[in-house]
Amino acid sequence: MRVYDGDTFSTAHGKVRVHGIDTPELTEARGEAARRRLAEVLASGPITVVPRLEDVYGRTVADDRIRPVAARPRADSALPRLR
């Protein structure tokens, strides 16, 4: 997976723009920090991409759900599981 900036990454199916966030471009202040943070978040667990629409640049604008490995309930967890 390639992370282009703080709100755009690629999958095997093409470029994805994260819906609902706007981060600085790489050439702007904190742009590189935003890119690194998205890379960290994406690496933290499995990703579910829920497409919403395609933007004028041909990117899929999507809701992206990431379930961090640390957040997965243990098998012996007393928490109820949502289905």
Helices and strands as residue ranges (DSSP letters): E 2-5, E 8-11, E 14-18, H 31-43, E 47-54, E 60-66, G 69-71
